Amino acid sequence: MTTTRCPWCGTDPIYVAYHDTEWGVPERESRALWEKLILDGFQAGLSWITILKKRDAFREAFDGFDPERIAGWGDAEVERLLRNEGIVRHRGKIQATIGNARAFIEMDEDFADFTWGHVGGAPVQNAFHTAADMPAATPTSTALAKALKARGFRFCGPTITYAWMEACGLVNDHLTGCIRHDAVARMG
């Protein structure tokens, strides 16, 4: 018997494990949502597997993605991170992460409540049959990206935001024939 998964994860064991245990699982903890948004911003222009393989190095370099700590960083930390070969060394993305930590802290509402409010508090249950059916962005991801930017966030355009929504389970984009579609739907 063959197991059918979303084709994007291929056969790389790291990617398959991510697909089977994390992708699309509803995340409701604010700091974890913020971490995933930052990582999706670093992914812009790269493949997700690149970020996934560097995720532990990112967590170490960014102090466990503690927004309180990162918000206080300045030029010295940017320069330190630009020398770190374990992460994606992109000045704009590093500076955006520091700014995004400040924006996260300055929000007047819980980040998880803010995020999930854009989908009515429950995951959108899509029923795509092929990867070609999936959009790169939606009106909801566009509105969420605009709301994030209005609060000072960067590297969170509609496409990045939609990929983040998929990863965090705000939308269930496992294909209908995927072994995870129904299981993730039940988590909603």
N, C-alpha and C positions, 0 to 999 in steps of 0.2 A: 504494500500500500504506500503510495507517495503522499507526502505532506505538501500542501499547497500554501505558499506564503506570498505576500506582496512581492513582486519581482524586484523592487529596488534594493532589497537586502542581500540578494545574491546568495552566495554560499560561505562567505567569510564568517567564521565562528563568532567574532565580536559583533558583527552586524546582525547575524541571525539571533544571537542572544538579546541584543537591544530590541529588535523587532518583536521577539517573543515575550519579553518581560517588561519593557518600558514604553515603547512607542504607542501612543494612543491611550495609555492608562490615565484616567483622570487624576491630575495633580491639583491639590487644593491647598497646599502649604505655600505661603507667600514667598519665602526666601528661595524655595526650590523652583518656583515659577520664575523668579527673577534670574536665578542662575541659568536656567534653560534659555531664557530670552537673551542673556549675554552670550551664551555659547552659539545660539542661532545667529546672532550678529557677527560673531567671529567666522561663522561658516560662509557668510556672503562671499561669493566668488570662488568658493572651494567646495569640495565634496564633504558630505556629513561624516563619512568614515574617517576623514582626516581629523576632524574635531573629536570624534568619538575615541580615536586612538590616543589623542593628546589630553583627554578629559581629566585624567588624574594629575597630569602636570599642570593643567590650568587650575585645578582646585588647590594645588600646593602653592602655585605662584600667586594666586589671588586670595590667599588666606581663607580658604574654604568658602569663597564667595560670600564673605561677611560684609554686607553693605555698609555697616557702621564703620568698619576699619577702612574699607576702600574709599569711602567718601572723604576721608582726611588725607588721602594721598596727593602727591604733587609731582613735580618734575623728576625728583630723584627716583621715585618708584617707576615712573614711565621709562626712564633710562635703564633701570634694573630689568624691567620686563622686556625691553627691546634687546637685551643681551641673552635672554633665556631661550635657548634652542629647543626647549620642550614644548613651547607654545607657538601660536601664530604671532609673529612679531610685526605688528602693523600699528604704527603710532596712532592713527585715527581711531582704530577700534579700541586700543588701550585707553586713550583719552575719553572715548565715549563711555567705556565701562565705569570710569571714575565719575563722570557726569551722571551716568545712569544710577549709580549708587546714591548720589546726592538727590536725584529726582525721586528715587524710591523712598528715601527717608523723609523727604518733604511732602509726600502725598498725605492728604488729609483723610484718606480712607485706606482700609486694608487692601493691599495689592491683589490678594486672591479674590476678595469681594468685587473689586473694580474689574478685574479680568473676567471672572465668571458672569458678571452682570451683562457683559456684551453678548452672551449666548443664553440669557434667561436663566442662568444658574444650573443648567444641565447640558451635557454634551449634545451637539448636533449629530444625529445619526444619519450619515450618508450611506448610500447603497450603490457605490460605483462598482462596475463590473471589470473595467480595465483601467490601467494607469492613465491612459489617454483621456479618460472621462474626468479625471481629477483636475480642478482648477489650480492655477498657481496663486491666485488671490481671489477673494470674494468681497462683496459689499461689507460684510461683517469684519473681515480682516482689514479692509481699508478704513473703516470707521474706528476700529481699535488702534490701528497705527496712528491715525490722526489724533486720537485721544491721548495716546502715549506721548506723541511729539508735543502736544499742547502742554503736557506736564514736564517737558524738558528732556525726554528720552531721545536717544539717537540710535542709528543703525537698527531701526525697527519699522521699515517700510511695509507695505501691504503683503509683499511676497515673503519676507522674513517672518512677519507676524503670522501669516497663514501656516507656514512650516512649523512655527512654534505652537500654534493652536493644535495642529495635528499631533505633535510630539507630546504635548501636555494633556491630550484627551479632551480638549474643548470641542473638537470634532472627531468623529470616528471615521477615519478614511482608510481603514483596512478594507481591501477589496472584498466584495461579498463572497468570493470563493476562498478567501484566506482563512486559515485555521484560527486566527485571532479575532475575526470580525464579530462573531456572535458573543464570544467571551467578553470582549471589550464593551459591546453594546449592553450586556447585563450589568457592567460596572457603573453605567450611567444612571 
